[in-house]
Amino acid sequence: MNKAQQFEQNIRELLENTTSFDLEHLSLMEQMDFTALMQAIRHRAETVFVYRVNSAHDIGRDYRSTELFPVRATLLYSRLAPYSDRDHGAVRLLELWMLTDGSFAVVANMQLVIGSGVIISEYRTVRTTDIAALRAEMPIDRTALTRSLLEVSRAYLQSSLPRYEL
């Protein structure tokens, strides 16, 4: 199985194995251009850091720690986790990342926002990379995720982004 086939299989496995009664994502999957999606995700991939501090007033205070993943990754989906407190600037997010090797990771991201976004401190930790455990760790709105992936692939097709050898 080549990388493109493995990529498509991973996306399908993530989105299709469900006991949910909301099956709209299955009809959206029929419209998916997996080649374009793979190219777009590769283009959008970034290096993700465990710890990061950003200060809007002083760019010199943009601190990044060690890399969270051994390869670059693309954020596919995030949702607010329990125990968040927006009023006091503490937000806990669960994030679904896709690594450039085609695997997934669920990441817990704890953000502390000070002074209406003047300083943002983030700490990320990998919760799981196992696709079976992923569903238990992070509830995913499959229809919303599928719509988002469709938008990403369509945006790639409508632009003149580079094509990567994958």
Disulfide bonds with the S-S distance in Angstrom:
none
